[in-house]
């Protein structure tokens, strides 16, 4: 069993072009001995966003706090706490916080 407290993991600013006000914590990853999926925690400050991008792997997102404005392939949806989002491989997507409170979500991606 691996147990990691989120606050013990470094919050790294997301610096890709188009990202602002966003940090990532790699909660579980291959170097921890996790074989299949990495778990990441994102915090998007009010007015912040992840970059609009696409890649060859899927995402599973779970919103913990705040309201997420999720963009995927031309569709925009507002998603609140206790909701899951699936992003298909190669889909152009981004996540924005248009609210006054931080947005916190988990994002799982395949390792490898």
C-alpha positions as CSV (number, residue, x, y, z in Angstrom):
1,X,0.0,0.0,0.0
2,X,1.2,3.5,-0.8
3,X,-0.2,6.4,1.2
4,X,0.7,10.0,0.4
5,X,-0.6,13.2,1.9
6,X,-1.3,15.7,-0.9
7,X,0.2,18.6,1.2
8,X,3.5,16.6,1.3
9,X,3.8,16.7,-2.5
10,X,5.3,19.8,-4.1
11,X,2.8,22.0,-6.0
12,X,4.5,22.8,-9.3
13,X,3.3,25.7,-11.4
14,X,1.9,24.6,-14.8
15,X,4.0,26.7,-17.3
16,X,2.8,25.4,-20.7
17,X,1.7,28.2,-23.1
18,X,-1.9,29.1,-22.3
19,X,-1.8,28.0,-18.7
20,X,-2.0,30.5,-15.8
21,X,-2.9,30.4,-12.1
22,X,-2.6,26.6,-12.1
23,X,-0.5,24.1,-10.1
24,X,-0.1,20.4,-10.3
25,X,0.8,17.8,-7.7
26,X,1.9,14.3,-8.9
27,X,0.2,12.3,-6.0
28,X,0.9,8.8,-7.4
29,X,3.3,8.1,-10.3
30,X,5.5,5.4,-11.8
31,X,8.5,6.3,-9.5
32,X,6.2,5.6,-6.5
33,X,5.8,2.0,-7.9
34,X,2.3,2.6,-9.4
35,X,2.1,0.5,-12.6
36,X,-0.9,1.7,-14.6
37,X,-2.3,5.1,-13.8
38,X,-0.8,8.3,-12.4
39,X,-3.0,10.5,-10.1
40,X,-2.5,14.2,-10.2
41,X,-4.1,17.0,-8.3
42,X,-4.6,20.4,-10.0
43,X,-5.5,23.6,-8.3
44,X,-6.8,26.4,-10.6
45,X,-7.0,29.8,-9.0
46,X,-9.9,32.1,-9.8
47,X,-9.3,33.4,-13.4
48,X,-6.8,30.6,-14.0
49,X,-6.8,27.9,-16.7
50,X,-5.0,24.9,-18.0
51,X,-3.7,25.2,-21.6
52,X,-5.9,24.1,-24.5
53,X,-4.1,21.0,-25.8
54,X,-4.5,17.4,-27.0
55,X,-2.5,14.2,-26.6
56,X,-2.7,10.5,-27.3
57,X,-3.9,9.4,-23.9
58,X,-7.2,9.6,-22.1
59,X,-8.0,11.6,-18.9
60,X,-10.3,10.8,-16.0
61,X,-11.1,13.9,-14.0
62,X,-12.9,14.2,-10.7
63,X,-13.8,17.6,-9.4
64,X,-13.3,18.0,-5.7
65,X,-14.0,21.7,-5.1
66,X,-15.1,24.7,-7.1
67,X,-16.7,24.9,-10.5
68,X,-14.8,23.8,-13.6
69,X,-15.5,25.2,-17.0
70,X,-14.5,22.2,-19.1
71,X,-13.8,22.6,-22.8
72,X,-13.5,19.6,-25.1
73,X,-13.7,19.5,-28.9
74,X,-15.8,22.7,-29.2
75,X,-18.2,21.8,-26.3
76,X,-18.1,23.7,-23.0
77,X,-19.7,22.4,-19.8
78,X,-19.7,23.8,-16.3
79,X,-19.0,20.9,-13.9
80,X,-19.2,21.0,-10.1
81,X,-17.9,19.0,-7.2
82,X,-18.5,15.2,-7.0
83,X,-18.7,15.0,-10.8
84,X,-16.4,13.0,-13.1
85,X,-15.3,14.0,-16.6
86,X,-13.8,11.6,-19.3
87,X,-11.6,13.2,-22.0
88,X,-10.9,10.9,-25.0
89,X,-7.4,10.5,-26.5
90,X,-6.5,13.2,-29.0
91,X,-9.4,15.5,-28.0
92,X,-8.6,19.2,-27.7
93,X,-9.4,20.2,-24.1
94,X,-8.8,22.7,-21.3
95,X,-10.2,23.5,-17.8
96,X,-10.9,27.1,-16.6
97,X,-11.9,28.6,-13.3
98,X,-14.3,31.5,-13.9
99,X,-15.4,31.6,-10.2
100,X,-14.1,33.4,-7.1
101,X,-13.0,30.2,-5.3
102,X,-10.2,27.8,-6.2
103,X,-11.0,24.9,-8.4
104,X,-9.5,21.6,-7.2
105,X,-9.6,18.4,-9.3
106,X,-8.0,15.0,-9.6
107,X,-6.8,13.9,-13.0
108,X,-5.7,10.3,-13.8
109,X,-3.7,9.4,-16.8
110,X,-2.1,6.2,-18.0
111,X,1.6,5.7,-17.2
112,X,3.9,4.9,-20.0
